[in-house]
Amino acid sequence: MANHKSSQKRIRQTEAHRLQNRYYHKTTRNAVKALRNTTDKAAAEALLPKVSAMLDKLAKRNVIHANKAGNLKSSIQKHVNAL
């Protein structure tokens, strides 16, 4: 167990951030999955900007790597264009 006040606070903050990151990451993964399973072009085009923004936010917050966000955005854009 940590002995310093600052390390105890850091442990609390880290746990809170970990849970938030987990929630946002899982939510984004579900959104990407929903977009990939969509066969309606209009619905996919409506969903695309929201999912792209979610991926950008995850990359900005260092939850996922920026290149991974770019690769995912590219692949979902290709999917929408192919519909």
N, C-alpha and C positions, 0 to 999 in steps of 0.2 A: 504494500500500500504506500502511496506517495505521502511524504512527510511535509512538504511545503504547500502553503496555501495556493500558490500559483500553479503547482503541478496538479493539485486536486481540481482546480478550476479547469485546467487544460483537459483533464480526463473527462469532466462533465461535458465540456464543449465538443470534444472529439466524438463522444457517443451520440450527442444530439445531431451533429453534422453527418455522422455515419448513417443514422436512421433517415434523415432527410434525403441524403444522396441515394440511399437504397430505394426510397419511395419514388423519387423523380426518375431514377433509372428504370425501374420496373414499369412505371406509367408510360414512359417513352417507348420501351420495348413493346408493350402491348399496343400502343398506337401505330408503331411501324408494322407490327404483325397484322393489325386490322387493315391498314392501307394495302399491304401486300395481298391480302385475301379478298380485297374488293375487286369486283369485276365490272362495276358500273363506272364509266369514265367520269361522269359529272360528279359523282360522290367522291371519287379519288382526287379529282382536281380541287374540290372544296377542302378535302382533308390535307392535301399536300403542304400548303403554307403553314398550317398549325404544327404538323409533324416536323417540318424543317426548322421552325422556330424552337421547338422543344429540343431538337438535336443541337442547335447552336447554343442554347442556354446551358446544356450539359457540358459542351466543350468549353464554354467560357468559364464555367465553375470547376473545370478540371475533373469532372466526374468520369468523362470519357475523353480519349485523346482527340485532338482536333482533326487528325487525318481520318480517324474512324468515323467521326461525324460527317466529314466530307464524303467518304466512301458510301455511307448509308444514304445520304441525301442523293448522291448520284444514282445509286441503284433504285431507289424508290421513284426518282424522276424518270428513269428508263422504263420502269414498270408502267407508270402513268402514261407515258408517251406511246407505249406499245398497245394500250387498251383501245 
